[in-house]
Amino acid sequence: MSAFVTGSALTQSNARAALKTGLAHIATGADQVDCAPLAHFDSAALAVLLAWYRVARARGIALRVLNLPAQLANLARAYGIDTLILDNKNNPF
């Protein structure tokens, strides 16, 4: 297993750079993203997570999202995408 870590912020202002960085990790085989440092985020974070998920899936990788902050998990639930990005073993929200 190979993982990469988000930065402390994932908002509209840095979403494009975060997307690019994550895609580079996925291209080299990363199958986990650790969101533990994520303290500042908005709905753009969900868009980035979904993009990473879709690209990983297209490459045959089951991307696992680890340590998703509870507030972001709640936002994912509100948008109805929690089943795509949340792994109940790692995100018991």
C-alpha positions as CSV (number, residue, x, y, z in Angstrom):
1,M,0.0,0.0,0.0
2,S,1.1,3.5,-0.8
3,A,-0.3,6.6,0.7
4,F,-0.1,10.3,0.3
5,V,-1.1,13.0,2.7
6,T,-3.3,16.1,2.1
7,G,-2.0,19.5,3.3
8,S,-3.6,21.3,6.2
9,A,-6.0,23.2,3.8
10,L,-8.0,22.1,0.8
11,T,-10.2,25.0,-0.3
12,Q,-11.2,26.6,-3.6
13,S,-8.0,28.7,-3.6
14,N,-5.7,25.7,-3.6
15,A,-7.9,22.9,-5.1
16,R,-6.2,22.9,-8.5
17,A,-2.8,22.4,-7.0
18,A,-4.0,19.8,-4.6
19,L,-5.7,17.9,-7.4
20,K,-2.6,17.9,-9.5
21,T,-0.4,16.7,-6.6
22,G,-2.9,13.9,-5.7
23,L,-3.1,12.8,-9.3
24,A,0.6,12.5,-9.5
25,H,0.6,10.2,-6.5
26,I,-2.2,8.1,-7.9
27,A,-0.3,7.8,-11.2
28,T,2.6,6.2,-9.3
29,G,0.3,3.7,-7.6
30,A,-0.9,5.4,-4.4
31,D,-4.0,3.7,-3.1
32,Q,-4.6,5.8,0.1
33,V,-5.0,9.4,0.9
34,D,-4.6,10.5,4.6
35,C,-6.6,13.5,5.5
36,A,-5.4,13.8,9.1
37,P,-3.7,17.2,8.6
38,L,-6.8,18.7,6.9
39,A,-8.0,21.5,9.2
40,H,-9.4,24.0,6.7
41,F,-11.6,22.9,3.9
42,D,-14.7,23.8,1.9
43,S,-16.8,22.0,-0.7
44,A,-13.9,22.1,-3.1
45,A,-12.3,19.4,-1.0
46,L,-15.1,17.1,-1.9
47,A,-14.6,17.8,-5.6
48,V,-10.9,17.0,-5.3
49,L,-11.6,13.8,-3.4
50,L,-14.1,12.7,-6.0
51,A,-11.7,13.5,-8.8
52,W,-9.0,11.4,-7.1
53,Y,-11.5,8.6,-6.6
54,R,-12.6,8.6,-10.2
55,V,-9.1,8.6,-11.6
56,A,-7.9,5.9,-9.2
57,R,-10.9,3.8,-10.1
58,A,-10.2,4.2,-13.8
59,R,-6.7,2.9,-13.1
60,G,-8.0,-0.1,-11.2
61,I,-7.1,1.3,-7.8
62,A,-9.5,1.3,-4.9
63,L,-8.5,4.6,-3.3
64,R,-9.1,4.7,0.5
65,V,-9.7,8.0,2.2
66,L,-8.3,7.9,5.7
67,N,-8.9,10.2,8.7
68,L,-11.5,12.4,7.0
69,P,-12.5,15.2,9.4
70,A,-15.9,14.7,10.8
71,Q,-17.2,18.0,9.4
72,L,-16.1,17.0,5.9
73,A,-17.6,13.6,6.3
74,N,-20.9,15.3,7.3
75,L,-20.7,17.5,4.2
76,A,-20.1,14.4,2.0
77,R,-23.2,12.9,3.5
78,A,-25.2,16.1,2.8
79,Y,-24.2,15.9,-0.8
80,G,-24.9,12.2,-1.0
81,I,-21.4,11.1,-1.9
82,D,-20.3,9.6,1.4
83,T,-20.6,6.1,0.1
84,L,-18.1,6.9,-2.6
85,I,-15.3,8.4,-0.5
86,L,-15.9,7.0,3.0
87,D,-14.6,3.6,4.0
88,N,-16.5,2.6,7.1
89,K,-13.5,0.7,8.5
90,N,-11.5,3.9,8.5
91,N,-14.1,6.6,8.8
92,P,-16.7,5.6,11.4
93,F,-18.8,8.8,11.1
